[in-house]
Amino acid sequence: MSLTRSADVSKLYNNGAVPDKTKENKSIPRSTSSRTAKLAALPLSLAGRSAIGFGRQLVGQSGSMVFGEIQEKTAEQVFKVLGELKGGAMKFGQALSVFEAALPEEIAKPYRETLTKLQESAPPLPARVVHSVLAKELGEDWRDNFASFNDKPAASASIGQVHKAQWKDGRTVAVKIQYPGAAEALISDLNQIQRFGKIFQLFMPGLDMKPLLEELRARIIEEVDYKYEAEAQQKYSQVYDGDPDIAIPKVVTFSDKVIVSEWMEGTPLSKIIAKGTRAQRNNAGMKLARFHFTSPIRAGLLHADPHPGNFRLLDDGRLGVLDFGACNRLPNGFPEPFKRLLKNALEGDATALYEGFKEDGFVLPDVDVDPQLVLDFLIPLVEPLRTETFRYSREWLRDQTQRVGDPRNPTAKIGFQLNLPPEYMLIHRVTLGTTGIFCQLEAEGKFLAEAIAWLPELAPVVVG
């Protein structure tokens, strides 16, 4: 099923609240089964390619050449299927798009455009469905709140779409409308994706997809609760009001399925990644780092959906931040163990790091590993905070991904022996996602000084 027409979307997300009188009820199970079939076909296709690849090796083709072909074809199909779906598959595709910088260039290049589209676009809902949702959420007289309303969406993504409008007081606003049935679609898709998450490791070595998938699924209820999201956005906009570096749109009104907030102009970060100047890339990278380090301290929140579609570079140089559906509540800022362990790694203290890992559950009681190997595993990953100036790159990320995923590397085995406590899952996801964006931007800057400015516990550190 290709979701390239509005009618297809109304079938997919119509859960009975907004009936589609032009179609029979049978259209809903057909859509659901078609979605399931597309997702389920991915591991089967991979198995077929693997068998063909084995046959080619028997007749003399290079194993590395065959494996490379399998990687490329698998990546092509995965991105194609995710690009055609909304719901959980679309949400997962957006998260996956951040990590394309870790892919080998010969695989990543053909699909970079497709991944970028996943970050910001999806087929729109028809206007009549949009109007029905607005009437249900804001009242039958919903039009009285607007001086004008554009029925054509300005942006659409995994669980909702955004319309540009003018509020009754003259302000330009963004009206975010949740797709009917989005929660059900998300859960259904993620249940399917969880069954074959391991196939992504074939073309993304070293990235453990299972925790990412489990964490995504666990946050579904929060992400489809627009009141929860609006409260987070309100908190952010209050604490960053007038900030010279970060811009957050103010919330105008909200309901269970609709959020109206001030409109934000700016250049999407995906365009800065594709065509931005060196100055723009560096500025975006440093502002993103500043937002990452400061938001738990200032707002008690950590924006947990880091992909380029959620950020804008404003004309005045500020970084605009959008979409607060996924936020980690950190009322006391970053956890103290997180800061302490990071300091131990930066200072190269293997013993203190290992003891802290044991105490805080990163190494389970029945696991015994060499402290020095644990430090060797982590040191390259914190390299950006161990030098005065650091330039992120796709090559650096690919090297790190391959290093921690290479079974021939003694330190790589450490990764399979470490445990990630549940309370650190979102912090881990945000760190990975933000690092992916830094590498896509190829941002250069004084990230160490930025970190110490907001987390003074990290100073002094070993530099060099």
Protein Blocks (a to p, Z undefined) as FASTA:
>chain_A
ZZfbfklmmmmmmgojaccfkbcfklmmmmmmmmmmmmmmmmmmmmmmmmmmmmmmmnop
afklmmmmmmmmmmmmmmmmmmmpgcjllmmmmmmmmmmmmpcfklmmmmmmmmmmmmmg
ccdddfklmmmmmmmmnojklmmmpmbdcfbafbdcfkbccdddddfkopacddddddeh
klmmmmmmmmmmmmmmmmmmmmmghiafklmmmmmmmmmmmmmmmklmmmmmmmmmmmmg
oiakbccdddfbdcfkbccddddedddfklmmmmpcfklmmmmmmmmmmmmmmmmmmnop
acfbdcfklpccdfkopacdehjkbccddfkopafklmmmmmmmmnopaklmmmmmmmno
pacfkbccdfklmmmmmmmmmmmmmcfbdcddfklmmmmmmmmmmmklmklmmmmmpccd
fklmmmmmmmmmmmmmmmmnopacdfklmmmmmmmmlpccdeZZ
